[in-house]
Amino acid sequence: MIYPIIFRLVLSRLDPEFAHHLGMFAIRLASSLKLTKLLPKLRSKTVEVMGLSFDGPFGLAAGFDKNAIAVRALGELGFSHVEIGTVTAIAQPGNPKPRLFRLKADRALINRMGFNNDGAEVVAARLRNLRNSGAVLPVLGVNIGKSKVVELEDAVQDYRTSARLLAPYADYIAVNVSSPNTPGLRALQETKALKPILEAVLTETKGKPVLVKIAPDLLDEDILEVCKLAVSLKLAGVIATNTTIQRAGLVTDQERVTAMCSGGLSGAPLNDRSLEVLRLIRKNFGASLTVISVGGIENRQQVDQRLKAGADLVQGYTGFVYFGPLWARKLN
């Protein structure tokens, strides 16, 4: 009950990216001081998906913990799984600031972060230390993307490098070809370009589950083509969906939205399209693919709706910003 007041009076007045780093510091501090151990034990039903056991269906989408610095703490806050990243083979600073914006009236965010991360080698070492520490961890997904300085024609080797370095420490790998914030990246969703990338990743993951993350802006027929490819390559499944470049139907003043320029929109406005894509995949592919449904999730009723529509797991991110640190516990 207190978080909405803190958000309205304090956090919403801060630069969004600074507020994010402040929140990450607070989460890690609470865990190191064992304050998260004081929370009541989460009593969730175990979910078996992709040969993995999840303490509940709801997890944290990629983008929040890009560098795997708070995995344990986020698990203690109630996320059944944490997808870190997006991680690239080559470390990169991301796009110029400002690059993260709040649309409070829409309970949404626009970001054009640009895969800012420490690089696959550094993140892999961090994950290795985390695994060796013996800490109790949530299921760990690692989301990998293309390095900005790498040309599209060299993307296969770039993804291969990330997969080789990171797969040993991941429970599953998510291949991100759908962020709108790396020039040309979404062109890799075309099956001709996507197939060799997925084949390369599969050779490096040694049987660990691999999923591909798709954009909500794809035409339905293109979504089905990606899913056909996933089935033919025996991928574990798809993550549906990433952020959108659409801006229709927002409550926030259009002039202000335009001033924010490019970037991916996340949060409540994605709910309808994300649900639509989930139903489309299930209607056409049945149980042949694992589907992790993400986009617009805010409450338990929406989680239940996604599960009833055929989602195996559900993820969120923007709701964490708007509803606070106990959000995942409520949803699980």
Number of C-alpha atoms within 10 A of each C-alpha: 7 7 14 14 10 12 17 12 11 11 20 16 10 13 13 19 17 12 17 17 13 13 16 18 14 13 20 18 15 15 18 13 9 13 12 19 14 7 13 8 10 14 11 15 11 13 17 14 14 16 11 12 15 20 21 23 26 29 30 27 26 23 19 22 21 21 23 23 17 20 25 21 23 25 23 25 19 28 29 29 27 26 27 27 28 26 34 26 28 19 18 17 12 16 14 9 9 13 18 18 18 23 18 13 10 15 20 22 24 23 23 24 23 21 26 21 23 20 22 24 19 19 27 24 14 16 21 15 13 18 14 9 9 8 11 13 17 23 20 23 26 28 28 30 24 29 25 22 9 13 13 17 10 12 21 19 17 23 24 22 20 27 31 20 19 27 23 16 20 24 20 23 26 27 24 26 24 25 26 22 21 21 13 14 20 19 14 19 22 15 19 12 15 21 18 15 21 22 15 18 25 23 12 19 21 12 12 18 22 26 26 26 24 25 23 23 19 18 11 13 10 15 22 17 15 22 23 16 17 23 16 10 13 16 22 23 23 24 24 27 29 26 27 23 18 15 12 8 9 15 13 15 10 13 8 10 17 10 8 17 11 16 23 19 25 29 26 18 23 21 17 11 17 24 24 14 23 23 18 17 23 17 12 12 15 12 14 16 22 23 26 25 29 31 29 26 28 22 15 15 11 16 23 15 12 22 18 11 17 21 26 21 24 27 26 24 22 25 22 17 22 22 17 17 18 14 20 28 21 12 22 20
